Amino acid sequence: MQRIPAARERRSGNESTTSIHVPGAPYDDVVVPLLESARSVLPPGTRWTDAHTHTGFSDPDGVTASAQELLAGLDRAGSERAVVFTTAEPAGYPPANDRVLAEAAASGGRLVPFCRVDPNAPDPLGEARRCFAAGARGIKLHPRSDDFALPHPQVEALVVFAAEHGAPVLFHAGRGIPALGEEVTRLAGAHPDARLILAHAGISDLGLLSHVIAETPNIYFDTSWWQVSDVLALMAVVPPGQVLYASDMPYGSGRFAALNLVRCAREVGHGPEALQAMAGAQVERLLAGEEPLDVGPAPGLRAAGHRWLAGERIVSYTSAALQTAFRGFDPTEALALARLACQVPTGGADGDEATLLVTCDELLARAQEALAADPEHPRRISYAALSAHVLAGTPRVPV
């Protein structure tokens, strides 16, 4: 999800149980009926494991989350377990890693700790060793936030160490990280036992990697991103066994992340077995150091089907509205244009597409109502507008 400072004060981590903020609540309630319909095709007993969540209280962006809040977010989303690591810590990661390890130990097995390591810090490999000895099951690296470039000798040393322990290394992916795709591909080839995860649908490098990903089965992608076009491209060009459900909590909602994954996966033709692997079965195998599941090849870009121009217009305008709202500006005009894009004459749509337009219009009306009720906090349009955005981009999946 887009990382925007939360509309609440930074906290110390010692809050009472009456003051917790559950990721997504209450604004992602709008997602529930859509999500229940979308995941009705999953096999009974499908377990959801979130591959990308955080706790922490010192990130410069102001977003905070306690373990109690994260667990409540998992409950809200219907997820059994989650990978967890700390948010950014300008003062250094060892104390924060200790906090995450303690949170995981107290979670009854629901939180799986990764250590966050800065390759430019003194003895990063020693910090990884220390954390793994205390129970860490993977490593998180954030080149942009922690200001390191790739390639980096300490990054390679950390990848080798993790591979020796059958543990994943998760890289933040996004703008401002030159050579990320090239270097992760090189690392995957040089260290075939490594398990490397690109966060946020690999958005910065997905185009670059799309033609090589089938030959690098040890590169995985988590789905903690919101743009429907990016997630559709991911589902089309990456084999389903290399796609992992993720929410980015507390920055995102587990409910919306599940809706986005299931609708985009179904839009390109993935069936129940692939969905079950993406929802959690595959990441559980990676965390356990087991052989990954093979659930078939990528369907290819042609699987995305025909162009539905009415839906594309809604996607464009909701993207504009959301980007505007995420930055704290007024999304009124883009929301209005998105609703107007839903107004197709009777002869312009029928059947499922007509139903989809009506549903999108209803969701966008709710976004407008949320904005009118609290114009000082435009981000409150998020989950209604995001839901319309994803529905418009996945027209072949029933509502």
NUTORLUM-593873 format. One line per 4 residues: number of its first residue (from 1); their letters; for each residue x, y, z of N, C-alpha, C. Coordinates in pm, whole numbers. Layout:
BEGIN
NUM	a	X Y Z X Y Z X Y Z | ...
This chain:
BEGIN
1	mqri	83 -120 0 0 0 0 86 126 0 | 22 238 -44 94 366 -43 125 406 100 | 250 441 128 288 471 265 270 619 294 | 167 650 369 134 787 405 123 793 557
5	paar	178 894 622 169 901 767 26 887 817 | 7 802 915 -126 780 969 -175 903 1044 | -307 916 1049 -367 1031 1114 -380 1005 1264 | -269 973 1328 -267 956 1472 -125 980 1520
9	errs	-111 1006 1650 20 1041 1703 109 918 1714 | 240 946 1705 337 838 1729 321 789 1872 | 333 657 1890 313 599 2022 439 528 2069 | 443 497 2195 562 440 2256 566 288 2249
13	gnes	450 224 2229 445 79 2235 392 28 2367 | 353 120 2456 302 79 2587 154 115 2603 | 77 110 2492 -61 154 2495 -149 55 2571 | -259 104 2625 -355 16 2689 -434 -58 2582
17	ttsi	-501 -165 2621 -579 -245 2526 -697 -168 2471 | -738 -58 2533 -853 17 2484 -815 116 2377 | -686 133 2347 -645 236 2252 -588 180 2123 | -604 49 2100 -541 -9 1982 -612 37 1855
21	hvpg	-534 45 1749 -585 79 1616 -565 -44 1528 | -676 -102 1482 -669 -224 1401 -651 -185 1256 | -545 -234 1188 -523 -197 1048 -647 -221 961 | -689 -116 891 -805 -124 803 -935 -80 864
25	apyd	-947 -92 998 -1075 -62 1063 -1096 89 1075 | -1221 133 1061 -1341 58 1018 -1365 67 867 | -1273 131 795 -1305 171 658 -1303 56 558 | -1240 -58 594 -1241 -170 501 -1361 -263 521
29	dvvv	-1459 -223 602 -1582 -302 612 -1649 -317 476 | -1632 -216 390 -1692 -219 257 -1640 -337 174 | -1524 -389 209 -1462 -498 133 -1528 -632 162 | -1591 -649 277 -1630 -781 326 -1718 -859 228
33	plle	-1833 -805 181 -1915 -887 90 -1845 -920 -41 | -1764 -829 -89 -1689 -855 -212 -1587 -966 -191 | -1519 -963 -77 -1418 -1064 -48 -1481 -1201 -28 | -1594 -1206 43 -1661 -1335 65 -1701 -1399 -67
37	sars	-1749 -1318 -160 -1785 -1370 -291 -1661 -1416 -367 | -1556 -1334 -365 -1438 -1364 -446 -1370 -1493 -401 | -1360 -1514 -270 -1284 -1631 -226 -1372 -1753 -198 | -1497 -1748 -246 -1584 -1865 -232 -1534 -1984 -311
41	vlpp	-1446 -1961 -409 -1394 -2071 -492 -1272 -2138 -430 | -1220 -2085 -322 -1101 -2147 -262 -1138 -2280 -197 | -1044 -2375 -197 -1073 -2505 -135 -1106 -2488 14 | -1195 -2573 66 -1222 -2568 211 -1094 -2586 291
45	gtrw	-1084 -2511 397 -967 -2522 483 -847 -2442 437 | -862 -2360 332 -750 -2276 288 -705 -2185 402 | -576 -2185 427 -518 -2105 535 -444 -1986 474 | -465 -1871 535 -403 -1747 486 -285 -1711 576
49	tdah	-170 -1693 513 -50 -1648 583 2 -1524 512 | 11 -1415 584 51 -1286 528 204 -1278 526 | 260 -1257 407 406 -1261 391 475 -1129 420 | 401 -1023 461 465 -891 474 385 -804 570
53	thtg	428 -800 697 368 -710 795 478 -650 882 | 439 -547 959 536 -476 1043 478 -447 1181 | 569 -433 1276 541 -361 1400 653 -258 1418 | 626 -158 1503 729 -58 1527 670 76 1563
57	fsdp	755 164 1617 709 292 1671 801 408 1638 | 902 387 1554 1001 493 1532 1021 528 1386 | 939 475 1296 958 503 1154 939 652 1128 | 1028 715 1053 1013 859 1025 882 896 956
61	dgvt	816 800 891 689 834 826 573 846 925 | 595 809 1051 494 830 1154 397 716 1173 | 398 614 1087 307 501 1102 361 407 1209 | 270 362 1296 308 277 1408 216 155 1415
65	asaq	264 50 1479 180 -68 1504 241 -151 1614 | 157 -196 1706 199 -290 1809 168 -431 1763 | 223 -529 1831 191 -668 1799 44 -696 1823 | -13 -636 1927 -155 -655 1955 -241 -605 1840
69	ella	-204 -490 1785 -277 -436 1671 -261 -524 1549 | -142 -572 1525 -118 -658 1410 -200 -786 1420 | -201 -849 1537 -279 -971 1554 -428 -945 1533 | -475 -829 1580 -615 -794 1556 -641 -774 1408
73	gldr	-543 -718 1336 -556 -703 1192 -561 -837 1121 | -482 -934 1167 -487 -1068 1110 -625 -1129 1133 | -677 -1116 1254 -811 -1168 1283 -915 -1103 1192 | -904 -974 1174 -999 -901 1091 -997 -952 947
77	agse	-879 -987 898 -864 -1033 761 -889 -1182 744 | -901 -1256 854 -916 -1400 844 -786 -1472 816 | -675 -1414 860 -543 -1475 838 -497 -1546 964 | -439 -1663 945 -391 -1739 1060 -256 -1689 1109
81	ravv	-164 -1659 1016 -27 -1628 1055 25 -1515 967 | 143 -1463 1008 206 -1357 929 355 -1354 956 | 431 -1322 851 570 -1280 865 569 -1139 921 | 656 -1110 1018 662 -976 1077 807 -932 1090
85	ftta	829 -804 1064 960 -742 1086 935 -599 1129 | 1039 -533 1174 1021 -399 1226 1011 -297 1113 | 942 -187 1144 948 -69 1058 1087 -7 1072 | 1111 99 998 1243 162 1001 1279 210 1141
89	epag	1405 197 1175 1457 238 1306 1583 320 1284 | 1570 453 1282 1688 537 1255 1803 515 1352 | 1773 469 1473 1879 449 1573 1948 314 1558 | 1903 230 1466 1965 98 1448 1868 -14 1479
93	yppa	1897 -132 1423 1799 -240 1426 1810 -342 1539 | 1923 -362 1606 1927 -469 1706 1818 -461 1813 | 1792 -346 1878 1684 -345 1978 1547 -374 1916 | 1523 -322 1797 1394 -348 1731 1382 -495 1693
97	ndrv	1490 -556 1648 1485 -699 1619 1454 -780 1745 | 1512 -739 1858 1481 -807 1984 1333 -793 2018 | 1278 -675 1995 1135 -654 2020 1050 -747 1934 | 1081 -755 1804 1004 -841 1714 1017 -987 1754
101	laea	1136 -1030 1790 1154 -1168 1835 1070 -1197 1959 | 1064 -1103 2051 983 -1122 2171 834 -1124 2137 | 792 -1035 2046 651 -1033 2004 611 -1166 1940 | 699 -1218 1855 669 -1346 1790 663 -1459 1893
105	aasg	755 -1459 1988 757 -1564 2089 631 -1564 2174 | 570 -1446 2190 449 -1433 2271 321 -1450 2191 | 331 -1478 2062 213 -1477 1975 147 -1613 1958 | 199 -1715 2024 142 -1847 2007 165 -1906 1869
109	grlv	274 -1865 1806 307 -1918 1675 245 -1844 1559 | 170 -1740 1584 102 -1669 1475 193 -1572 1401 | 296 -1521 1468 389 -1428 1405 524 -1497 1384 | 574 -1489 1259 702 -1549 1223 802 -1437 1204
113	pfcr	906 -1428 1289 993 -1309 1287 1100 -1315 1179 | 1115 -1204 1109 1232 -1177 1024 1312 -1068 1093 | 1444 -1072 1080 1526 -962 1130 1546 -862 1017 | 1546 -737 1053 1576 -632 955 1722 -592 976
117	vdpn	1796 -588 866 1941 -566 874 1979 -453 779 | 2064 -364 827 2121 -258 745 2261 -303 703 | 2283 -329 574 2416 -377 531 2530 -280 559 | 2497 -151 579 2601 -53 609 2632 -41 757
121	apdp	2556 -110 841 2579 -105 985 2699 -192 1021 | 2757 -171 1139 2866 -258 1182 2820 -404 1193 | 2890 -495 1132 2869 -638 1143 2725 -682 1114 | 2674 -655 994 2538 -698 963 2520 -850 964
125	lgea	2623 -922 922 2613 -1068 925 2606 -1119 1068 | 2680 -1054 1156 2674 -1091 1297 2535 -1068 1355 | 2468 -959 1313 2333 -933 1360 2237 -1040 1309 | 2251 -1082 1183 2166 -1189 1131 2189 -1318 1209
129	rrcf	2315 -1351 1235 2345 -1473 1311 2281 -1467 1449 | 2295 -1352 1515 2239 -1336 1650 2088 -1357 1648 | 2020 -1297 1549 1875 -1306 1542 1830 -1448 1506 | 1901 -1514 1414 1862 -1650 1379 1878 -1744 1498
133	aaga	1981 -1721 1577 1999 -1803 1697 1885 -1784 1796 | 1819 -1667 1788 1708 -1637 1879 1572 -1669 1817 | 1570 -1723 1693 1443 -1766 1636 1399 -1698 1509 | 1476 -1605 1453 1437 -1542 1328 1434 -1646 1216
137	rgik	1338 -1626 1121 1322 -1721 1011 1345 -1657 875 | 1397 -1535 872 1425 -1469 746 1484 -1332 770 | 1516 -1262 659 1581 -1132 665 1503 -1035 578 | 1485 -912 629 1423 -804 551 1530 -700 518
141	lhpr	1537 -661 389 1630 -558 343 1552 -448 272 | 1586 -322 302 1515 -208 244 1618 -109 190 | 1658 -127 64 1767 -43 12 1739 107 18 | 1616 148 -11 1591 293 -15 1584 352 126
145	sddf	1506 289 214 1491 341 350 1624 342 425 | 1704 238 406 1831 227 478 1951 273 396 | 1924 331 280 2024 405 203 2146 322 167 | 2120 208 102 2233 133 48 2204 96 -97
149	alph	2310 82 -174 2298 53 -317 2323 -94 -342 | 2275 -138 -456 2300 -274 -503 2380 -268 -633 | 2475 -362 -652 2513 -470 -560 2588 -419 -438 | 2588 -505 -334 2652 -471 -207 2710 -600 -148
153	pqve	2839 -601 -112 2899 -727 -65 2831 -785 58 | 2784 -699 147 2719 -751 267 2582 -810 235 | 2516 -757 134 2388 -817 92 2412 -959 43 | 2514 -976 -39 2543 -1112 -87 2577 -1205 28
157	alvv	2652 -1157 125 2685 -1240 240 2559 -1279 318 | 2466 -1187 330 2339 -1216 399 2255 -1316 321 | 2254 -1304 188 2181 -1400 105 2241 -1540 121 | 2372 -1550 119 2438 -1679 137 2404 -1737 275
161	faae	2411 -1656 377 2380 -1702 512 2236 -1754 520 | 2141 -1677 467 2001 -1719 471 1981 -1849 394 | 2047 -1861 278 2033 -1984 199 2084 -2105 276 | 2191 -2087 350 2245 -2197 429 2146 -2243 536
165	hgap	2057 -2152 576 1958 -2184 678 1820 -2211 617 | 1811 -2219 485 1682 -2244 420 1581 -2137 446 | 1627 -2012 460 1539 -1902 500 1530 -1797 389 | 1417 -1730 377 1399 -1628 273 1466 -1495 308
169	vlfh	1497 -1419 203 1538 -1279 215 1437 -1196 136 | 1375 -1100 203 1273 -1017 141 1330 -877 115 | 1321 -833 -11 1368 -701 -52 1249 -608 -74 | 1255 -489 -17 1160 -386 -59 1181 -359 -207
173	agrg	1071 -342 -281 1078 -307 -423 998 -180 -447 | 1050 -93 -528 983 32 -559 1081 128 -623 | 1038 251 -638 1122 351 -704 1248 377 -620 | 1348 433 -686 1467 477 -616 1565 369 -579
177	ipal	1555 250 -645 1649 141 -614 1710 93 -745 | 1808 164 -798 1870 121 -924 1928 -20 -911 | 1915 -96 -1018 1976 -229 -1031 1913 -335 -941 | 1797 -307 -881 1735 -408 -794 1706 -536 -871
181	geev	1634 -524 -983 1598 -644 -1057 1717 -721 -1108 | 1814 -649 -1166 1933 -715 -1218 2009 -788 -1107 | 2023 -722 -992 2102 -782 -885 2029 -899 -820 | 1899 -889 -801 1827 -1002 -743 1831 -1121 -838
185	trla	1819 -1095 -969 1831 -1204 -1066 1970 -1267 -1061 | 2074 -1185 -1050 2210 -1239 -1041 2226 -1323 -914 | 2178 -1271 -802 2189 -1343 -676 2114 -1476 -682 | 1997 -1475 -746 1919 -1599 -756 1993 -1703 -839
189	gahp	2059 -1658 -947 2134 -1751 -1029 2262 -1800 -964 | 2329 -1709 -893 2456 -1746 -829 2435 -1834 -706 | 2317 -1824 -646 2289 -1897 -522 2153 -1966 -536 | 2149 -2077 -607 2020 -2140 -638 1943 -2188 -516
193	darl	2009 -2202 -402 1937 -2240 -280 1875 -2120 -209 | 1909 -2000 -255 1851 -1880 -195 1704 -1869 -231 | 1627 -1809 -141 1485 -1782 -165 1464 -1633 -146 | 1450 -1564 -257 1447 -1418 -258 1307 -1370 -291
197	ilah	1257 -1278 -210 1121 -1226 -227 1129 -1077 -260 | 1066 -1037 -368 1049 -895 -400 914 -850 -349 | 915 -749 -263 791 -698 -205 715 -613 -306 | 589 -582 -270 506 -485 -343 494 -520 -492
201	agis	472 -650 -518 452 -700 -655 572 -672 -745 | 687 -641 -686 806 -613 -766 786 -501 -865 | 705 -401 -827 654 -305 -926 765 -233 -1004 | 877 -208 -941 982 -133 -1009 1054 -216 -1115
205	dlgl	1046 -348 -1104 1128 -434 -1190 1048 -547 -1255 | 917 -544 -1243 837 -654 -1298 853 -664 -1449 | 852 -550 -1517 869 -553 -1662 1003 -610 -1703 | 1107 -573 -1630 1241 -622 -1660 1252 -773 -1637
209	lshv	1187 -822 -1531 1205 -961 -1492 1107 -1056 -1560 | 1004 -1003 -1625 896 -1089 -1673 945 -1197 -1769 | 1051 -1168 -1846 1097 -1265 -1944 1196 -1367 -1887 | 1241 -1347 -1763 1337 -1441 -1704 1282 -1513 -1583
213	iaet	1165 -1472 -1535 1119 -1523 -1406 1090 -1673 -1409 | 1047 -1726 -1523 1019 -1869 -1531 1146 -1952 -1515 | 1262 -1892 -1549 1389 -1963 -1536 1456 -1937 -1401 | 1395 -1857 -1316 1451 -1828 -1183 1345 -1859 -1078
217	pniy	1321 -1987 -1055 1211 -2026 -965 1235 -1991 -819 | 1355 -1942 -785 1380 -1904 -646 1361 -1755 -622 | 1298 -1684 -717 1255 -1546 -694 1104 -1547 -675 | 1059 -1486 -566 916 -1480 -533 873 -1334 -526
221	fdts	744 -1312 -533 688 -1178 -528 575 -1176 -426 | 576 -1079 -336 459 -1064 -250 363 -962 -313 | 237 -966 -271 131 -890 -339 90 -764 -263 | 178 -712 -178 142 -596 -97 147 -467 -181
225	wwqv	51 -456 -270 39 -339 -358 -106 -325 -398 | -145 -205 -445 -287 -179 -468 -325 -159 -614 | -234 -117 -700 -270 -87 -838 -310 -215 -911 | -433 -220 -958 -485 -342 -1017 -406 -383 -1141
229	sdvl	-360 -287 -1221 -284 -322 -1342 -154 -392 -1307 | -87 -346 -1202 38 -410 -1159 13 -553 -1112 | -92 -571 -1031 -117 -705 -977 -165 -799 -1086 | -244 -750 -1181 -282 -833 -1296 -158 -875 -1375
233	alma	-68 -782 -1400 56 -817 -1473 134 -923 -1396 | 144 -907 -1265 213 -1006 -1182 150 -1144 -1198 | 17 -1150 -1188 -52 -1278 -1197 -36 -1341 -1336 | -22 -1258 -1438 -13 -1309 -1574 126 -1362 -1609
237	vvpp	232 -1296 -1559 367 -1329 -1606 450 -1409 -1506 | 405 -1420 -1383 480 -1494 -1280 407 -1624 -1249 | 476 -1737 -1247 410 -1862 -1209 344 -1849 -1072 | 226 -1907 -1054 151 -1884 -930 223 -1932 -805
241	gqvl	310 -2030 -819 386 -2076 -703 490 -1977 -656 | 512 -1870 -732 609 -1767 -694 540 -1638 -650 | 411 -1645 -622 332 -1529 -578 282 -1556 -437 | 303 -1460 -347 272 -1477 -205 180 -1366 -157
245	yasd	70 -1405 -94 -24 -1308 -36 46 -1221 68 | 22 -1090 61 83 -997 158 0 -870 165 | -3 -809 282 -87 -690 305 -9 -562 329 | 113 -571 382 190 -453 424 133 -389 550
249	mpyg	54 -462 629 2 -403 754 117 -348 837 | 97 -231 903 -25 -153 919 -53 -53 807 | 31 -53 703 11 42 594 -110 4 509 | -143 -123 506 -254 -170 426 -348 -257 507
253	sgrf	-456 -297 443 -559 -382 504 -545 -524 452 | -548 -620 543 -544 -760 501 -666 -799 419 | -780 -740 452 -901 -769 375 -886 -724 230 | -843 -600 211 -829 -551 73 -722 -631 -1
257	aaln	-613 -662 66 -506 -738 0 -556 -873 -48 | -643 -938 31 -698 -1067 -10 -792 -1050 -128 | -876 -947 -126 -965 -921 -239 -886 -897 -367 | -783 -815 -358 -701 -782 -475 -635 -907 -531
261	lvrc	-578 -989 -444 -512 -1111 -489 -611 -1204 -558 | -724 -1232 -494 -815 -1334 -547 -877 -1288 -678 | -922 -1163 -685 -986 -1119 -809 -885 -1114 -924 | -765 -1064 -898 -665 -1057 -1006 -622 -1197 -1049
265	arev	-607 -1288 -954 -569 -1425 -989 -678 -1492 -1071 | -802 -1475 -1031 -913 -1536 -1104 -930 -1472 -1242 | -901 -1343 -1252 -917 -1274 -1380 -827 -1335 -1488 | -709 -1383 -1451 -619 -1442 -1551 -631 -1594 -1557
269	ghgp	-728 -1650 -1484 -759 -1791 -1499 -703 -1885 -1396 | -644 -1835 -1289 -593 -1926 -1186 -708 -1994 -1113 | -689 -2122 -1084 -791 -2200 -1018 -766 -2220 -870 | -848 -2304 -806 -841 -2320 -660 -704 -2362 -607
273	ealq	-635 -2455 -676 -506 -2501 -626 -403 -2388 -623 | -399 -2309 -729 -306 -2196 -733 -342 -2092 -628 | -470 -2065 -612 -513 -1967 -512 -474 -2011 -372 | -489 -2139 -342 -453 -2190 -210 -304 -2174 -184
277	amag	-223 -2200 -287 -79 -2182 -271 -44 -2037 -246 | -103 -1945 -323 -75 -1803 -307 -122 -1751 -172 | -236 -1801 -124 -293 -1752 1 -204 -1779 120 | -130 -1888 117 -47 -1917 234 30 -2046 230
281	aqve	-15 -2143 149 53 -2272 150 198 -2262 107 | 225 -2177 6 363 -2167 -43 455 -2097 57 | 410 -1984 112 499 -1914 205 525 -1998 329 | 427 -2081 370 450 -2168 484 562 -2269 454
285	rlla	567 -2317 332 674 -2409 294 809 -2337 292 | 811 -2214 244 936 -2139 245 984 -2115 387 | 892 -2082 476 929 -2055 615 979 -2180 685 | 927 -2295 644 968 -2421 705 1093 -2479 642
289	geep	1145 -2413 537 1262 -2466 467 1232 -2587 383 | 1105 -2605 343 1064 -2721 264 1069 -2689 115 | 1062 -2793 33 1057 -2774 -111 929 -2700 -148 | 940 -2600 -235 820 -2525 -272 725 -2607 -359
293	ldvg	599 -2567 -356 498 -2630 -441 516 -2586 -586 | 484 -2674 -678 476 -2641 -820 329 -2646 -859 | 269 -2531 -883 126 -2526 -917 105 -2474 -1059 | 206 -2495 -1143 188 -2466 -1284 257 -2340 -1330
297	papg	254 -2319 -1462 323 -2204 -1522 241 -2076 -1515 | 305 -1966 -1547 233 -1840 -1562 141 -1849 -1683 | 21 -1791 -1674 -72 -1801 -1788 -36 -1714 -1906 | 46 -1610 -1886 84 -1522 -1996 -7 -1401 -2006
301	lraa	43 -1297 -2069 -31 -1171 -2076 -163 -1184 -2150 | -172 -1275 -2245 -297 -1289 -2319 -410 -1337 -2230 | -375 -1395 -2116 -479 -1443 -2024 -559 -1329 -1963 | -507 -1207 -1972 -580 -1093 -1918 -707 -1062 -1998
305	ghrw	-721 -1120 -2117 -847 -1110 -2190 -865 -981 -2266 | -991 -955 -2304 -1022 -841 -2388 -1015 -710 -2310 | -1005 -602 -2381 -1008 -470 -2317 -1153 -428 -2295 | -1182 -387 -2173 -1315 -334 -2140 -1296 -185 -2110
309	lage	-1326 -101 -2206 -1289 40 -2196 -1362 111 -2083 | -1485 74 -2057 -1556 137 -1944 -1482 111 -1814 | -1438 -14 -1795 -1363 -47 -1675 -1229 23 -1670 | -1162 35 -1785 -1033 103 -1788 -1047 250 -1749
313	rivs	-1157 312 -1789 -1178 452 -1750 -1196 464 -1599 | -1270 371 -1540 -1289 373 -1395 -1156 351 -1324 | -1077 257 -1374 -945 232 -1315 -860 359 -1321 | -861 428 -1434 -779 549 -1449 -821 657 -1351
317	ytsa	-951 682 -1342 -997 791 -1254 -985 755 -1106 | -1009 627 -1072 -990 591 -931 -843 596 -894 | -752 562 -987 -609 577 -959 -576 722 -928 | -630 812 -1008 -604 955 -985 -661 999 -851
321	alqt	-783 955 -820 -845 993 -693 -766 941 -574 | -721 817 -582 -648 758 -470 -512 822 -451 | -440 845 -560 -310 911 -547 -326 1050 -487 | -430 1119 -527 -456 1253 -471 -487 1245 -323
325	afrg	-576 1152 -286 -614 1137 -145 -498 1091 -60 | -417 998 -112 -302 950 -36 -207 1063 1 | -203 1166 -80 -114 1280 -55 -182 1392 24 | -304 1365 67 -374 1460 153 -445 1572 79
329	fdpt	-463 1557 -54 -531 1659 -132 -674 1615 -164 | -749 1704 -225 -891 1684 -248 -914 1599 -374 | -973 1479 -360 -996 1393 -476 -1134 1410 -540 | -1204 1521 -507 -1343 1537 -551 -1358 1521 -702
333	eala	-1275 1590 -779 -1293 1589 -924 -1271 1450 -983 | -1164 1382 -941 -1137 1249 -995 -1245 1150 -954 | -1297 1160 -832 -1407 1073 -790 -1530 1096 -876 | -1560 1223 -903 -1677 1253 -986 -1661 1195 -1126
337	larl	-1542 1207 -1183 -1518 1151 -1315 -1527 998 -1313 | -1481 936 -1206 -1492 790 -1194 -1638 747 -1192 | -1721 821 -1119 -1864 787 -1117 -1928 809 -1254 | -1889 915 -1321 -1943 938 -1455 -1903 828 -1552
341	acqv	-1786 772 -1532 -1742 660 -1618 -1828 537 -1597 | -1898 529 -1484 -1988 416 -1459 -2120 431 -1532 | -2149 550 -1582 -2282 578 -1638 -2285 540 -1786 | -2287 411 -1815 -2294 361 -1952 -2440 340 -1987
345	ptgg	-2486 390 -2102 -2626 368 -2141 -2660 220 -2145 | -2789 190 -2140 -2835 52 -2131 -2774 -35 -2240 | -2761 19 -2362 -2707 -60 -2470 -2557 -79 -2463 | -2489 -9 -2370 -2344 -14 -2366 -2286 -124 -2282
349	adgd	-2370 -188 -2201 -2322 -297 -2117 -2440 -385 -2082 | -2413 -512 -2061 -2520 -601 -2019 -2460 -710 -1931 | -2547 -788 -1869 -2503 -900 -1788 -2408 -859 -1677 | -2297 -934 -1666 -2203 -913 -1557 -2141 -773 -1562
353	eatl	-2116 -721 -1682 -2053 -589 -1691 -2147 -481 -1640 | -2276 -493 -1668 -2372 -396 -1617 -2378 -402 -1465 | -2378 -524 -1411 -2377 -539 -1265 -2252 -477 -1204 | -2141 -498 -1272 -2014 -444 -1222 -2016 -292 -1221
357	lvtc	-2072 -230 -1324 -2080 -84 -1328 -2167 -31 -1215 | -2279 -97 -1190 -2367 -54 -1081 -2294 -66 -947 | -2224 -178 -928 -2152 -198 -801 -2041 -95 -785 | -1965 -69 -891 -1859 32 -884 -1917 168 -850
361	dell	-2029 203 -912 -2092 332 -885 -2135 342 -739 | -2189 234 -686 -2230 235 -544 -2109 252 -453 | -2000 185 -483 -1879 198 -402 -1824 341 -409 | -1824 399 -528 -1773 535 -543 -1864 636 -475
365	araq	-1994 610 -472 -2085 696 -397 -2050 692 -248 | -2014 574 -198 -1973 563 -58 -1843 638 -33 | -1752 634 -130 -1629 712 -116 -1660 860 -110 | -1752 908 -193 -1791 1049 -190 -1855 1085 -56
369	eala	-1937 995 -3 -2000 1021 127 -1895 1030 238 | -1795 942 234 -1688 947 334 -1611 1078 325 | -1588 1125 203 -1516 1251 185 -1600 1369 234 | -1730 1368 204 -1817 1477 248 -1828 1482 399
373	adpe	-1825 1365 463 -1837 1361 609 -1711 1409 679 | -1595 1397 613 -1468 1435 676 -1370 1482 569 | -1395 1601 512 -1309 1647 401 -1166 1674 442 | -1137 1686 572 -1000 1708 616 -916 1582 612
377	hprr	-980 1467 594 -907 1340 591 -947 1262 465 | -897 1304 349 -939 1242 223 -902 1095 210 | -807 1047 289 -770 906 279 -884 814 321 | -988 868 381 -1100 784 421 -1182 733 302
381	isya	-1152 783 184 -1215 726 64 -1151 592 26 | -1040 558 88 -950 457 33 -1017 325 -3 | -1081 258 94 -1121 120 67 -1244 111 -23 | -1332 208 -17 -1443 209 -114 -1389 233 -254
385	alsa	-1300 331 -268 -1244 361 -401 -1152 249 -448 | -1073 192 -359 -987 80 -397 -1069 -40 -444 | -1181 -66 -377 -1264 -179 -417 -1322 -156 -556 | -1369 -35 -584 -1418 -4 -719 -1305 -19 -822
389	hvla	-1188 26 -786 -1070 17 -872 -1041 -128 -912 | -1041 -218 -814 -1009 -359 -841 -1123 -426 -917 | -1248 -398 -881 -1360 -459 -953 -1359 -417 -1100 | -1333 -290 -1126 -1333 -242 -1265 -1220 -306 -1345
393	gtpr	-1110 -339 -1279 -997 -400 -1349 -1006 -550 -1365 | -1108 -613 -1305 -1123 -759 -1311 -1265 -795 -1353 | -1307 -756 -1473 -1448 -767 -1510 -1498 -910 -1532 | -1407 -1006 -1551 -1452 -1143 -1576 -1479 -1222 -1449
397	vpv	-1449 -1163 -1334 -1474 -1231 -1207 -1609 -1184 -1154 | -1702 -1274 -1126 -1834 -1232 -1077 -1824 -1152 -947 | -1915 -1060 -930 -1921 -981 -806 -1991 -1065 -699
